[in-house]
Amino acid sequence: MRSGHQHERFTNPNSRLLGVNLHRFTEIEQHADNYEIASEFGLSLREVKSLKNRIERN
């Protein structure tokens, strides 16, 4: 079975999710709203919401 770049990016535990440092993300998440987080990391609001959901699941 062939695996692409996206598969490696999300299954490799050493890689950062969507290129975001999750430790920094959780620090900022506590005191900033979604718009501020999106502008800080260069993400869309949808990607910020997705990251928050993924963090809550883990």
C-alpha positions in Angstrom: 0.0 0.0 0.0 1.3 3.4 -0.9 1.4 6.1 1.7 1.7 9.8 0.8 3.2 12.8 2.5 0.0 13.6 4.4 0.0 10.0 5.9 3.6 10.4 7.1 2.9 13.8 8.5 0.0 12.7 10.7 1.2 9.3 11.7 4.8 10.2 12.7 4.7 11.0 16.4 7.8 13.2 16.2 6.3 15.5 13.6 4.3 18.6 14.6 0.7 18.6 13.7 0.1 21.1 10.8 3.5 22.5 11.5 2.5 23.9 14.9 4.3 23.6 18.1 1.6 22.1 20.3 3.2 23.1 23.6 3.2 26.7 22.4 -0.4 26.3 21.1 -1.7 25.1 24.5 0.0 28.0 26.3 -1.6 30.6 24.0 -4.9 28.8 23.9 -5.5 29.5 27.6 -5.5 33.3 27.2 -6.3 34.0 23.6 -9.3 33.6 21.3 -9.3 31.6 18.1 -8.6 34.7 15.9 -5.5 35.6 17.9 -4.2 32.0 17.8 -4.8 31.8 14.0 -2.9 35.0 13.4 0.0 33.9 15.7 0.5 30.5 13.9 -0.6 31.5 10.4 -3.5 29.1 10.5 -7.1 29.5 9.4 -9.9 29.6 12.0 -11.0 26.1 10.8 -7.5 24.7 11.5 -7.4 26.2 15.0 -10.8 24.6 15.8 -9.5 21.3 14.4 -6.4 21.4 16.5 -8.4 22.2 19.6 -10.7 19.2 18.9 -7.6 16.9 18.4 -6.1 18.1 21.7 -9.3 17.5 23.6 -9.5 13.9 22.3 -6.0 13.0 23.4 
